[in-house]
Amino acid sequence: MESNVHVDPSPPMREYVGFIWIDDKPGIRLRILATSLDEASSRVIGEYGEGHVISIWNEEDASSAR
């Protein structure tokens, strides 16, 4: 008997949080769903443009032991 279960090979979406500072304005809080930190950063740059200070992290990664 053959199974018709579809397995999605793409990585799971994770929540990334952070801030972006544009010029001398107060930081803007960010929440992004992405498959990786690189993707999250790319999405922020795509929305706000380059040249800003960006800090993004995943809460699960930040709280795990190194």
PDB file with one MODEL, atoms N, CA, C and O in Angstrom:
MODEL        1
ATOM      1  N   MET A   1       0.841  -1.182   0.000  1.00  0.00           N
ATOM      2  CA  MET A   1       0.000   0.000   0.000  1.00  0.00           C
ATOM      3  C   MET A   1       0.887   1.247   0.000  1.00  0.00           C
ATOM      4  O   MET A   1       1.818   1.341   0.800  1.00  0.00           O
ATOM      5  N   GLU A   2       0.613   2.179  -0.868  1.00  0.00           N
ATOM      6  CA  GLU A   2       1.416   3.386  -1.000  1.00  0.00           C
ATOM      7  C   GLU A   2       0.766   4.533  -0.239  1.00  0.00           C
ATOM      8  O   GLU A   2      -0.447   4.726  -0.313  1.00  0.00           O
ATOM      9  N   SER A   3       1.577   5.295   0.492  1.00  0.00           N
ATOM     10  CA  SER A   3       1.069   6.424   1.258  1.00  0.00           C
ATOM     11  C   SER A   3       1.103   7.687   0.394  1.00  0.00           C
ATOM     12  O   SER A   3       2.062   7.911  -0.345  1.00  0.00           O
ATOM     13  N   ASN A   4       0.077   8.491   0.486  1.00  0.00           N
ATOM     14  CA  ASN A   4       0.009   9.748  -0.257  1.00  0.00           C
ATOM     15  C   ASN A   4       0.304  10.949   0.630  1.00  0.00           C
ATOM     16  O   ASN A   4      -0.160  12.056   0.361  1.00  0.00           O
ATOM     17  N   VAL A   5       1.067  10.729   1.676  1.00  0.00           N
ATOM     18  CA  VAL A   5       1.404  11.821   2.586  1.00  0.00           C
ATOM     19  C   VAL A   5       2.445  12.702   1.915  1.00  0.00           C
ATOM     20  O   VAL A   5       3.496  12.223   1.487  1.00  0.00           O
ATOM     21  N   HIS A   6       2.146  13.994   1.826  1.00  0.00           N
ATOM     22  CA  HIS A   6       3.071  14.955   1.226  1.00  0.00           C
ATOM     23  C   HIS A   6       3.968  15.517   2.330  1.00  0.00           C
ATOM     24  O   HIS A   6       3.479  16.071   3.314  1.00  0.00           O
ATOM     25  N   VAL A   7       5.267  15.373   2.162  1.00  0.00           N
ATOM     26  CA  VAL A   7       6.212  15.920   3.122  1.00  0.00           C
ATOM     27  C   VAL A   7       6.834  17.171   2.514  1.00  0.00           C
ATOM     28  O   VAL A   7       7.465  17.113   1.458  1.00  0.00           O
ATOM     29  N   ASP A   8       6.652  18.295   3.187  1.00  0.00           N
ATOM     30  CA  ASP A   8       7.195  19.560   2.703  1.00  0.00           C
ATOM     31  C   ASP A   8       8.669  19.637   3.107  1.00  0.00           C
ATOM     32  O   ASP A   8       8.977  19.670   4.298  1.00  0.00           O
ATOM     33  N   PRO A   9       9.592  19.668   2.124  1.00  0.00           N
ATOM     34  CA  PRO A   9      11.018  19.690   2.453  1.00  0.00           C
ATOM     35  C   PRO A   9      11.538  21.058   2.908  1.00  0.00           C
ATOM     36  O   PRO A   9      12.683  21.156   3.348  1.00  0.00           O
ATOM     37  N   SER A  10      10.735  22.102   2.815  1.00  0.00           N
ATOM     38  CA  SER A  10      11.208  23.428   3.209  1.00  0.00           C
ATOM     39  C   SER A  10      11.275  23.543   4.733  1.00  0.00           C
ATOM     40  O   SER A  10      10.493  22.909   5.441  1.00  0.00           O
ATOM     41  N   PRO A  11      12.205  24.349   5.235  1.00  0.00           N
ATOM     42  CA  PRO A  11      12.329  24.525   6.686  1.00  0.00           C
ATOM     43  C   PRO A  11      11.076  25.196   7.255  1.00  0.00           C
ATOM     44  O   PRO A  11      10.385  25.926   6.545  1.00  0.00           O
ATOM     45  N   PRO A  12      10.788  24.952   8.521  1.00  0.00           N
ATOM     46  CA  PRO A  12       9.592  25.560   9.131  1.00  0.00           C
ATOM     47  C   PRO A  12       9.767  27.065   9.312  1.00  0.00           C
ATOM     48  O   PRO A  12      10.882  27.565   9.459  1.00  0.00           O
ATOM     49  N   MET A  13       8.654  27.766   9.299  1.00  0.00           N
ATOM     50  CA  MET A  13       8.665  29.201   9.563  1.00  0.00           C
ATOM     51  C   MET A  13       8.884  29.410  11.060  1.00  0.00           C
ATOM     52  O   MET A  13       8.327  28.692  11.891  1.00  0.00           O
ATOM     53  N   ARG A  14       9.697  30.396  11.382  1.00  0.00           N
ATOM     54  CA  ARG A  14       9.982  30.735  12.779  1.00  0.00           C
ATOM     55  C   ARG A  14       9.770  32.233  12.956  1.00  0.00           C
ATOM     56  O   ARG A  14       9.862  33.005  12.002  1.00  0.00           O
ATOM     57  N   GLU A  15       9.486  32.626  14.184  1.00  0.00           N
ATOM     58  CA  GLU A  15       9.292  34.042  14.457  1.00  0.00           C
ATOM     59  C   GLU A  15      10.622  34.680  14.870  1.00  0.00           C
ATOM     60  O   GLU A  15      11.319  34.189  15.758  1.00  0.00           O
ATOM     61  N   TYR A  16      10.947  35.775  14.208  1.00  0.00           N
ATOM     62  CA  TYR A  16      12.117  36.574  14.550  1.00  0.00           C
ATOM     63  C   TYR A  16      11.616  37.926  15.026  1.00  0.00           C
ATOM     64  O   TYR A  16      10.659  38.473  14.478  1.00  0.00           O
ATOM     65  N   VAL A  17      12.262  38.457  16.042  1.00  0.00           N
ATOM     66  CA  VAL A  17      11.893  39.754  16.590  1.00  0.00           C
ATOM     67  C   VAL A  17      13.124  40.646  16.597  1.00  0.00           C
ATOM     68  O   VAL A  17      14.252  40.167  16.484  1.00  0.00           O
ATOM     69  N   GLY A  18      12.901  41.932  16.728  1.00  0.00           N
ATOM     70  CA  GLY A  18      14.037  42.840  16.775  1.00  0.00           C
ATOM     71  C   GLY A  18      13.610  44.280  16.626  1.00  0.00           C
ATOM     72  O   GLY A  18      12.457  44.649  16.853  1.00  0.00           O
ATOM     73  N   PHE A  19      14.599  45.091  16.231  1.00  0.00           N
ATOM     74  CA  PHE A  19      14.393  46.524  16.062  1.00  0.00           C
ATOM     75  C   PHE A  19      15.126  47.000  14.825  1.00  0.00           C
ATOM     76  O   PHE A  19      16.109  46.397  14.395  1.00  0.00           O
ATOM     77  N   ILE A  20      14.630  48.097  14.257  1.00  0.00           N
ATOM     78  CA  ILE A  20      15.341  48.801  13.203  1.00  0.00           C
ATOM     79  C   ILE A  20      15.350  50.267  13.587  1.00  0.00           C
ATOM     80  O   ILE A  20      14.334  50.818  14.011  1.00  0.00           O
ATOM     81  N   TRP A  21      16.509  50.894  13.433  1.00  0.00           N
ATOM     82  CA  TRP A  21      16.645  52.314  13.708  1.00  0.00           C
ATOM     83  C   TRP A  21      16.900  53.020  12.386  1.00  0.00           C
ATOM     84  O   TRP A  21      17.875  52.728  11.693  1.00  0.00           O
ATOM     85  N   ILE A  22      16.022  53.945  12.042  1.00  0.00           N
ATOM     86  CA  ILE A  22      16.121  54.706  10.805  1.00  0.00           C
ATOM     87  C   ILE A  22      16.454  56.145  11.164  1.00  0.00           C
ATOM     88  O   ILE A  22      15.697  56.834  11.847  1.00  0.00           O
ATOM     89  N   ASP A  23      17.611  56.576  10.680  1.00  0.00           N
ATOM     90  CA  ASP A  23      18.117  57.919  10.986  1.00  0.00           C
ATOM     91  C   ASP A  23      18.171  58.103  12.498  1.00  0.00           C
ATOM     92  O   ASP A  23      18.666  57.224  13.202  1.00  0.00           O
ATOM     93  N   ASP A  24      17.679  59.213  13.007  1.00  0.00           N
ATOM     94  CA  ASP A  24      17.737  59.451  14.458  1.00  0.00           C
ATOM     95  C   ASP A  24      16.372  59.276  15.119  1.00  0.00           C
ATOM     96  O   ASP A  24      16.137  59.766  16.223  1.00  0.00           O
ATOM     97  N   LYS A  25      15.478  58.569  14.428  1.00  0.00           N
ATOM     98  CA  LYS A  25      14.142  58.307  14.974  1.00  0.00           C
ATOM     99  C   LYS A  25      14.201  57.154  15.981  1.00  0.00           C
ATOM    100  O   LYS A  25      15.134  56.352  15.946  1.00  0.00           O
ATOM    101  N   PRO A  26      13.211  57.066  16.878  1.00  0.00           N
ATOM    102  CA  PRO A  26      13.165  55.926  17.811  1.00  0.00           C
ATOM    103  C   PRO A  26      13.093  54.598  17.051  1.00  0.00           C
ATOM    104  O   PRO A  26      12.572  54.540  15.937  1.00  0.00           O
ATOM    105  N   GLY A  27      13.613  53.546  17.656  1.00  0.00           N
ATOM    106  CA  GLY A  27      13.600  52.228  17.023  1.00  0.00           C
ATOM    107  C   GLY A  27      12.188  51.717  16.779  1.00  0.00           C
ATOM    108  O   GLY A  27      11.270  51.985  17.553  1.00  0.00           O
ATOM    109  N   ILE A  28      12.036  50.978  15.693  1.00  0.00           N
ATOM    110  CA  ILE A  28      10.763  50.355  15.351  1.00  0.00           C
ATOM    111  C   ILE A  28      10.873  48.876  15.697  1.00  0.00           C
ATOM    112  O   ILE A  28      11.808  48.204  15.264  1.00  0.00           O
ATOM    113  N   ARG A  29       9.935  48.375  16.464  1.00  0.00           N
ATOM    114  CA  ARG A  29       9.919  46.950  16.850  1.00  0.00           C
ATOM    115  C   ARG A  29       9.496  46.123  15.646  1.00  0.00           C
ATOM    116  O   ARG A  29       8.570  46.493  14.924  1.00  0.00           O
ATOM    117  N   LEU A  30      10.179  44.995  15.432  1.00  0.00           N
ATOM    118  CA  LEU A  30       9.909  44.114  14.297  1.00  0.00           C
ATOM    119  C   LEU A  30       9.447  42.741  14.762  1.00  0.00           C
ATOM    120  O   LEU A  30       9.897  42.244  15.795  1.00  0.00           O
ATOM    121  N   ARG A  31       8.554  42.134  14.002  1.00  0.00           N
ATOM    122  CA  ARG A  31       8.160  40.728  14.167  1.00  0.00           C
ATOM    123  C   ARG A  31       8.043  40.173  12.761  1.00  0.00           C
ATOM    124  O   ARG A  31       7.225  40.642  11.970  1.00  0.00           O
ATOM    125  N   ILE A  32       8.862  39.173  12.447  1.00  0.00           N
ATOM    126  CA  ILE A  32       8.911  38.625  11.091  1.00  0.00           C
ATOM    127  C   ILE A  32       8.829  37.109  11.163  1.00  0.00           C
ATOM    128  O   ILE A  32       9.490  36.488  11.996  1.00  0.00           O
ATOM    129  N   LEU A  33       8.024  36.511  10.297  1.00  0.00           N
ATOM    130  CA  LEU A  33       8.012  35.065  10.139  1.00  0.00           C
ATOM    131  C   LEU A  33       8.910  34.732   8.957  1.00  0.00           C
ATOM    132  O   LEU A  33       8.705  35.232   7.850  1.00  0.00           O
ATOM    133  N   ALA A  34       9.906  33.885   9.197  1.00  0.00           N
ATOM    134  CA  ALA A  34      10.853  33.515   8.151  1.00  0.00           C
ATOM    135  C   ALA A  34      11.432  32.145   8.465  1.00  0.00           C
ATOM    136  O   ALA A  34      11.295  31.648   9.583  1.00  0.00           O
ATOM    137  N   THR A  35      12.075  31.540   7.483  1.00  0.00           N
ATOM    138  CA  THR A  35      12.677  30.219   7.688  1.00  0.00           C
ATOM    139  C   THR A  35      14.090  30.309   8.247  1.00  0.00           C
ATOM    140  O   THR A  35      14.624  29.312   8.732  1.00  0.00           O
ATOM    141  N   SER A  36      14.710  31.502   8.187  1.00  0.00           N
ATOM    142  CA  SER A  36      16.072  31.661   8.693  1.00  0.00           C
ATOM    143  C   SER A  36      16.320  33.119   9.055  1.00  0.00           C
ATOM    144  O   SER A  36      15.554  34.007   8.679  1.00  0.00           O
ATOM    145  N   LEU A  37      17.392  33.346   9.785  1.00  0.00           N
ATOM    146  CA  LEU A  37      17.785  34.707  10.140  1.00  0.00           C
ATOM    147  C   LEU A  37      18.122  35.509   8.885  1.00  0.00           C
ATOM    148  O   LEU A  37      17.783  36.688   8.786  1.00  0.00           O
ATOM    149  N   ASP A  38      18.791  34.865   7.929  1.00  0.00           N
ATOM    150  CA  ASP A  38      19.136  35.551   6.675  1.00  0.00           C
ATOM    151  C   ASP A  38      17.879  35.996   5.929  1.00  0.00           C
ATOM    152  O   ASP A  38      17.818  37.110   5.410  1.00  0.00           O
ATOM    153  N   GLU A  39      16.879  35.115   5.879  1.00  0.00           N
ATOM    154  CA  GLU A  39      15.628  35.476   5.207  1.00  0.00           C
ATOM    155  C   GLU A  39      14.933  36.623   5.940  1.00  0.00           C
ATOM    156  O   GLU A  39      14.410  37.541   5.308  1.00  0.00           O
ATOM    157  N   ALA A  40      14.926  36.569   7.271  1.00  0.00           N
ATOM    158  CA  ALA A  40      14.302  37.636   8.062  1.00  0.00           C
ATOM    159  C   ALA A  40      14.998  38.965   7.787  1.00  0.00           C
ATOM    160  O   ALA A  40      14.332  39.981   7.586  1.00  0.00           O
ATOM    161  N   SER A  41      16.320  38.967   7.777  1.00  0.00           N
ATOM    162  CA  SER A  41      17.073  40.193   7.498  1.00  0.00           C
ATOM    163  C   SER A  41      16.776  40.716   6.102  1.00  0.00           C
ATOM    164  O   SER A  41      16.591  41.919   5.916  1.00  0.00           O
ATOM    165  N   SER A  42      16.729  39.828   5.126  1.00  0.00           N
ATOM    166  CA  SER A  42      16.442  40.219   3.744  1.00  0.00           C
ATOM    167  C   SER A  42      15.059  40.851   3.620  1.00  0.00           C
ATOM    168  O   SER A  42      14.874  41.817   2.879  1.00  0.00           O
ATOM    169  N   ARG A  43      14.092  40.303   4.348  1.00  0.00           N
ATOM    170  CA  ARG A  43      12.733  40.846   4.297  1.00  0.00           C
ATOM    171  C   ARG A  43      12.678  42.245   4.898  1.00  0.00           C
ATOM    172  O   ARG A  43      11.983  43.117   4.378  1.00  0.00           O
ATOM    173  N   VAL A  44      13.407  42.464   5.992  1.00  0.00           N
ATOM    174  CA  VAL A  44      13.434  43.790   6.611  1.00  0.00           C
ATOM    175  C   VAL A  44      14.092  44.787   5.662  1.00  0.00           C
ATOM    176  O   VAL A  44      13.579  45.890   5.470  1.00  0.00           O
ATOM    177  N   ILE A  45      15.218  44.409   5.069  1.00  0.00           N
ATOM    178  CA  ILE A  45      15.899  45.292   4.123  1.00  0.00           C
ATOM    179  C   ILE A  45      15.003  45.561   2.914  1.00  0.00           C
ATOM    180  O   ILE A  45      14.973  46.679   2.400  1.00  0.00           O
ATOM    181  N   GLY A  46      14.272  44.539   2.458  1.00  0.00           N
ATOM    182  CA  GLY A  46      13.355  44.724   1.348  1.00  0.00           C
ATOM    183  C   GLY A  46      12.250  45.720   1.656  1.00  0.00           C
ATOM    184  O   GLY A  46      11.802  46.450   0.772  1.00  0.00           O
ATOM    185  N   GLU A  47      11.811  45.752   2.909  1.00  0.00           N
ATOM    186  CA  GLU A  47      10.724  46.654   3.290  1.00  0.00           C
ATOM    187  C   GLU A  47      11.210  48.064   3.620  1.00  0.00           C
ATOM    188  O   GLU A  47      10.567  49.044   3.245  1.00  0.00           O
ATOM    189  N   TYR A  48      12.354  48.171   4.327  1.00  0.00           N
ATOM    190  CA  TYR A  48      12.808  49.473   4.807  1.00  0.00           C
ATOM    191  C   TYR A  48      14.000  50.037   4.045  1.00  0.00           C
ATOM    192  O   TYR A  48      14.334  51.208   4.223  1.00  0.00           O
ATOM    193  N   GLY A  49      14.651  49.240   3.202  1.00  0.00           N
ATOM    194  CA  GLY A  49      15.828  49.688   2.473  1.00  0.00           C
ATOM    195  C   GLY A  49      17.112  49.417   3.249  1.00  0.00           C
ATOM    196  O   GLY A  49      17.086  49.010   4.411  1.00  0.00           O
ATOM    197  N   GLU A  50      18.230  49.653   2.577  1.00  0.00           N
ATOM    198  CA  GLU A  50      19.545  49.401   3.186  1.00  0.00           C
ATOM    199  C   GLU A  50      20.047  50.632   3.926  1.00  0.00           C
ATOM    200  O   GLU A  50      19.526  51.734   3.752  1.00  0.00           O
ATOM    201  N   GLY A  51      21.066  50.429   4.753  1.00  0.00           N
ATOM    202  CA  GLY A  51      21.730  51.536   5.433  1.00  0.00           C
ATOM    203  C   GLY A  51      21.213  51.848   6.815  1.00  0.00           C
ATOM    204  O   GLY A  51      21.609  52.853   7.406  1.00  0.00           O
ATOM    205  N   HIS A  52      20.328  51.007   7.356  1.00  0.00           N
ATOM    206  CA  HIS A  52      19.789  51.236   8.695  1.00  0.00           C
ATOM    207  C   HIS A  52      20.406  50.238   9.672  1.00  0.00           C
ATOM    208  O   HIS A  52      20.902  49.188   9.263  1.00  0.00           O
ATOM    209  N   VAL A  53      20.374  50.563  10.943  1.00  0.00           N
ATOM    210  CA  VAL A  53      20.839  49.641  11.974  1.00  0.00           C
ATOM    211  C   VAL A  53      19.698  48.676  12.271  1.00  0.00           C
ATOM    212  O   VAL A  53      18.596  49.095  12.626  1.00  0.00           O
ATOM    213  N   ILE A  54      19.972  47.364  12.121  1.00  0.00           N
ATOM    214  CA  ILE A  54      18.957  46.330  12.317  1.00  0.00           C
ATOM    215  C   ILE A  54      19.475  45.311  13.327  1.00  0.00           C
ATOM    216  O   ILE A  54      20.621  44.868  13.242  1.00  0.00           O
ATOM    217  N   SER A  55      18.642  44.952  14.262  1.00  0.00           N
ATOM    218  CA  SER A  55      18.958  43.894  15.218  1.00  0.00           C
ATOM    219  C   SER A  55      17.787  42.919  15.229  1.00  0.00           C
ATOM    220  O   SER A  55      16.668  43.286  15.589  1.00  0.00           O
ATOM    221  N   ILE A  56      18.050  41.673  14.833  1.00  0.00           N
ATOM    222  CA  ILE A  56      16.992  40.655  14.757  1.00  0.00           C
ATOM    223  C   ILE A  56      17.492  39.378  15.418  1.00  0.00           C
ATOM    224  O   ILE A  56      18.668  39.029  15.313  1.00  0.00           O
ATOM    225  N   TRP A  57      16.582  38.686  16.103  1.00  0.00           N
ATOM    226  CA  TRP A  57      16.930  37.411  16.720  1.00  0.00           C
ATOM    227  C   TRP A  57      15.694  36.542  16.848  1.00  0.00           C
ATOM    228  O   TRP A  57      14.562  37.016  16.746  1.00  0.00           O
ATOM    229  N   ASN A  58      15.937  35.257  17.073  1.00  0.00           N
ATOM    230  CA  ASN A  58      14.872  34.304  17.358  1.00  0.00           C
ATOM    231  C   ASN A  58      14.933  34.024  18.851  1.00  0.00           C
ATOM    232  O   ASN A  58      15.989  33.670  19.376  1.00  0.00           O
ATOM    233  N   GLU A  59      13.800  34.181  19.540  1.00  0.00           N
ATOM    234  CA  GLU A  59      13.773  34.031  21.010  1.00  0.00           C
ATOM    235  C   GLU A  59      14.251  32.650  21.449  1.00  0.00           C
ATOM    236  O   GLU A  59      14.962  32.537  22.448  1.00  0.00           O
ATOM    237  N   GLU A  60      13.874  31.598  20.722  1.00  0.00           N
ATOM    238  CA  GLU A  60      14.306  30.248  21.102  1.00  0.00           C
ATOM    239  C   GLU A  60      15.817  30.120  21.007  1.00  0.00           C
ATOM    240  O   GLU A  60      16.447  29.550  21.898  1.00  0.00           O
ATOM    241  N   ASP A  61      16.406  30.641  19.938  1.00  0.00           N
ATOM    242  CA  ASP A  61      17.859  30.594  19.780  1.00  0.00           C
ATOM    243  C   ASP A  61      18.553  31.432  20.849  1.00  0.00           C
ATOM    244  O   ASP A  61      19.585  31.030  21.385  1.00  0.00           O
ATOM    245  N   ALA A  62      17.989  32.587  21.154  1.00  0.00           N
ATOM    246  CA  ALA A  62      18.615  33.496  22.125  1.00  0.00           C
ATOM    247  C   ALA A  62      18.616  32.907  23.526  1.00  0.00           C
ATOM    248  O   ALA A  62      19.508  33.208  24.320  1.00  0.00           O
ATOM    249  N   SER A  63      17.639  32.077  23.841  1.00  0.00           N
ATOM    250  CA  SER A  63      17.561  31.532  25.199  1.00  0.00           C
ATOM    251  C   SER A  63      18.243  30.168  25.341  1.00  0.00           C
ATOM    252  O   SER A  63      18.329  29.645  26.452  1.00  0.00           O
ATOM    253  N   SER A  64      18.724  29.588  24.255  1.00  0.00           N
ATOM    254  CA  SER A  64      19.373  28.279  24.348  1.00  0.00           C
ATOM    255  C   SER A  64      20.832  28.418  24.776  1.00  0.00           C
ATOM    256  O   SER A  64      21.479  29.428  24.502  1.00  0.00           O
ATOM    257  N   ALA A  65      21.332  27.395  25.445  1.00  0.00           N
ATOM    258  CA  ALA A  65      22.721  27.386  25.905  1.00  0.00           C
ATOM    259  C   ALA A  65      23.666  27.339  24.721  1.00  0.00           C
ATOM    260  O   ALA A  65      23.378  26.698  23.710  1.00  0.00           O
ATOM    261  N   ARG A  66      24.772  28.006  24.845  1.00  0.00           N
ATOM    262  CA  ARG A  66      25.747  28.024  23.752  1.00  0.00           C
ATOM    263  C   ARG A  66      26.874  27.085  24.038  1.00  0.00           C
ATOM    264  O   ARG A  66      27.795  26.962  23.231  1.00  0.00           O
TER     265      ARG A  66
ENDMDL
END
